[in-house]
Amino acid sequence: MAKFAIYSCEGFSREILPSLTRQATATDDSDNKIVFVDDDPTKIGTIIRGLSVISFDELQSKEHRNRLVCVGIADPWVRKKVVDKCVVAGFSFFSINDETHVRFGNVDVGEGSIFCSFTMATGDACIGKHFHCNIYSYVAHDCRIGDFVTFAPRVCCNGRVEIDDLAYIGTGALLKQGDNDKPLRIGRGAVVGMGAVVLRDVPDGGVVVGNPAKIIRIQEIGA
């Protein structure tokens, strides 16, 4: 039976634990089926929410080598670094879908995604790898979302929106529906601030806040 590792034991990882516990128990009642993995030496070797916290080195040991990994780190850039490290080490990934998550027809989702409680993905959407969809957020029809994108709680992503890799969409942000011939675009590594109402495209690395959202700076983004 499959065993699982949530990378990080911080707040978001603890929030998604009940969803994973229900998901895992549906197929496997064995003990020690879930562990946390963390890079903080003060956390390693402790017990959190009844689960062992192990190091990445220990994850690579014979005892844990067969675990599937899901990265519970909200920061897209940090999440990518951890995923890249796990790929090099040969680990495979799993996705978490809370039992309250609703997904309609023709929605394609990449590996390692997390859909929290009361989230939704409607029809004809394409979502990349290691996407985080926090509580009460949704992805509407005909959206295209890249890899390592994070939706904080209550993000409203309306139809025909294109979000490039490594973008972070803050709590309560609202993304206006795009047009048939011109989707609304959120650029690579862009940050949409909490409560922002996005009516126009956001460039790569753009940081926008407010209603309507305005660019406050353009930050450098890595490869």
Secondary structure, DSSP 8 states (H G I E B T S, - for coil): ---EEEE--SHHHHHHHHHHHHHHHTT---TT-EEEE-S-TTTTT-EETTEEEE-HHHHTSTTTTT-EEEE---SHHHHHHHHHHHHHTT--B--EE-TT-EE-SSEEE-TT-EE-TT-EE-SSEEE-TT-EE-TT-EE-TT-EE-TT-EE-TT-EE-SSEEE-TT-EE-TT-EE----SSS-EEE-TT-EE-TT-EE-S-B-TTEEEETTTTEEEEE-----
